């Protein structure tokens, strides 16, 4: 006995099986694969919904209490005047200050290419000032020996 099963390529659902002797017989022409697949889908599993679920597990998390957010901790700006520019940057970063800017203190607008050849002559904000960690610290430097 030879068995022919037609499988729906879209949903992977068996549409119908026909048994016969010798060569396989054709499926029942009165049974449409679309109709069978649709009826099997509706009886075996629920159709997918595009609407959001309202089950308790999908509810939004509870709103936090109305307490004030914890303030960002402030950092005391270290004194780096007189240090070479590279050392000054390292000190600022160890303190937790990563927003660093640099300027040529002579007003010539030169770029500080080799930081170890420059010396910090001024800083803004001044040493001892309490700042947030994301505040920009500007180091004004000039070439050593100028």
N, C-alpha and C positions, 0 to 999 in steps of 0.2 A: 504494500500500500504506500502511496506517495502522498505527502501532505504539502500543500502550498499555503504559505502565510504571507499576507501582504502587510507591510509595516508602513505606517505613515511617516514620511521623511521629515516632516516638520516637527511633530510632537513625539515621535518615537512610540506611538501607540499602535497596538495590533488592531488592524481594521477588520480582518476576518480570516478564518481558516477554512479551507475547503478540502475534503478528502476525496480520493478517487482511486481507481485501479489503473495501472499503467501510467499513461501521461497525466499530468496534472490537469484538472478541470479548471475552467475560468471562475473567478469570483462571481457571486450573484449580481447580475447587472442592475437589479432593482435597489441594491444597497449601495448608496453613494459613499465613498470614503470620507468625504467632508462631513456628511450627516452622521456617520458612525463615530468619527473622531470627535465631533462636537458633542454627541450624546455621551460618549465615554468620558470626555473631559468634565462635563457638568456633573456626572455621577461619581467620578472618582476623586476629583479635587476641585476646590473652589477656584473660580476665576481670579486672576490677579487684579488687585484693586489699586488705582492710582491715588486714592485718597489716603491721607495720613491715618495711621491707626490711633485709636483713643484708648488703648489698653493702659493699665496703670504703669506697666514697665516702660512705656514710651512717653510718659509725662515729663515735663521739663523739671530740672532739678529745683529744689526749694530755693527761694530767694534768700540770700544771706541777710543776717540781721542788719539793722540800720546803724551799726556802730561805724565810727569814722575809720577810714583806711589807715593802716599804720604808716606813719610818716617815713619818708626815705631817710636813711641815716646820713648824717652830714659827715664830711671828712675835713680835717684841718689841713690846709695847704702848707706843705713843707717849704722851708727856706732853701732855695737852690742858687741864690745870687752868689757869684764867685766860682761856681762849679763849671767844669766843661759841659758843653751842651748835651753830650751823650749821657753823662753821669746824671745830669739834671732830669733828663727824660726817664731814666731808669728809676730814680728816686720817686718821681711823680707816679709812675706806674705801680711801684711797690706799695704806694699809699692808696692805690685804687682809683687813681685819676688817669683815665685813658684818653680823654679829649684834649689833646695837646696841639697848640699852634705855635709857630715860630716866626720871628721877624728879625731882619737885619737891624740892629739898634742904631747903626750909623745913618740910616735913612737912604742908603744907596740901593735898597731893594734887591740885594744879592740873595741867592739861594744858599742855604746852609747845606752844602753837599757833604762834606766830611765833618760830622758833628763834633768830633774830638778836637778839631782845630778852632772851635768857637767857645767863647766863655759867656755865661749868662750875666748880664749887667742889670737887668730889671725883670720883674715878673708881674703878671696881672691875672687874678687878684693877688694882693700882697700875702706874704707868709703869715700864717696864723688865722687867716680868714676861714670860716666854716662854709663849705660848699657842698652841693649835691654831687654824687659820683659822675653825673653826665654833664657837668659844667665844663666849658672849655677854659683851659689854662694857657695863657700866651707867655712864651719865653722870649725875651728880647736879648739877642746875643750879638757880639762882635768878634771878629777874628782875634785870637790870642796875640798880644803884642801891639794892637792898635790903640 
